[in-house]
Amino acid sequence: MITQKDISKSISFNDYFQLVENLAKQGETTGENQNEALINYTKLNFSRMKRLIKTTPISEEVISTVECLNDKLTWIILTESWCGDAAQNIPVFAKIAEANPNINLRILLRDQNIDLMNQYLTNGGQAIPKLICVDENLNELGTWGPRPQFLQDWLKKEKENPTMEMSDLKKEFQIWYTKDKGQTLQHEMVLLMQAWEKKECFSI
């Protein structure tokens, strides 16, 4: 459950982007584990986010949907700078929120908010990114995460019947993200926003 305290200590997407940029320049990462692999992922993820902000087209479906939303919403995202799925999806969330000032996008680092993270596990794991949507009274409307459903289903199949190493699967995921250009996530969010809000204008 999201509280006002959670929102108060969260940061904006712009501040998060600046944080990741600074960490990449300094050769650091979020979290206590400052190993070389996570540091390199943070550097790579900054480049990914920077590119996605510039190149992700917002669909007409998203525009027509967010124009229908006139209630104040807060989207809290739990993440870490080294997470590849987060780097691919958070900029898309930012573009959607940018299209509607009623959506307040806020970021929390997972490892600094474990108690909250443990309320939003995926199959028992602390998978990120995790988005939680609340209204202005902090009533929870729904969640998303940690990746588009197509990739989540793919991961499940690979865990049940492995056909490749997990490192190779992660590479395949990144190739998929590059080709998809955030369009699958946008469609998923349109369906979720319509389910969460149930506005009459969605059907017009």
ZIDALIN-V914721 format. One line per field, one symbol per residue. ss: DSSP state (A for helix, B for strand, O for the rest). phi: phi as a letter, one per 40 degrees, with the letter a starting at -180 (. if undefined). burial: # if it has 16 or more other C-alpha atoms within 10 Angstrom, else .. A space follows every 50 residues. Layout:
# ZIDALIN-V914721
ss: ???
phi: ???
burial: ???
This chain:
# ZIDALIN-V914721
ss: OOOAAAAAAOBBAAAAAAAAAAAAAAOOOOOOOOOAAAAAAAAAAAAAAA AAAAAOOOOAAAAAAAAAOOOOBBBBBBBOOOOAAAAAAAAAAAAAAAOO OOBBBBBBBAAAOAAAAOOOOBOOBOOOOBBBBBBOOOOBBBBBBOOOAA AAAAAAAAAAOOOOOAAAAAAAAAAAAAAAOOAAAAAAAAAAAAAAAOOA AAAO
phi: .cbcccccccbcccccdcccccccccgbacgccbcccccccccccccccd ccccbcccccccdccccccbccbbbcbcaaccccccccbcccdcccccca cccbcbbbcdccbcccdccbcbfgbccbcbbbbbcccgcccibahcaddd ccccccccccbcbaccccccccccccdcccfgcccccccccccccccfcc cccc
burial: .#....#..##.#..##.###.##...###.......##.######.##. .#.....#...#..##.##...#########################.## ###########....##..#.....##########....##.######.. ....#.............#...#...#...###.##..##.###.#.... .#..
